[in-house]
Amino acid sequence: MRTAIQYTLLRLLVFFVSLLLLWLLPPLRDNLLLLLIVATTVSMLISVFALNGMRNRMSAELATRLEKRHRRNEAKRADEISEDAEDEATDGAQPAR
């Protein structure tokens, strides 16, 4: 989770630095929508190449966490199924009076 937070913060930093640098250009300063579009595109391109390693680590950590959660849920389901089967077995095997 820590890597995801770091990655998000770095993406935001890259965007705001791009926005600031592009704002210094007079043609973009006058058109806010164009400035935002260009800053978003530039920051995206920079992030794709500069933050590639961090993005890979983040996705690996997320995949590991999802796999652990999946195994834990499967174990819970298996326990519930075995408890249900045990309950059915004991209910059906009551001694006759």
Helices and strands as residue ranges (DSSP letters): H 2-23, H 26-29, H 32-50, H 52-92
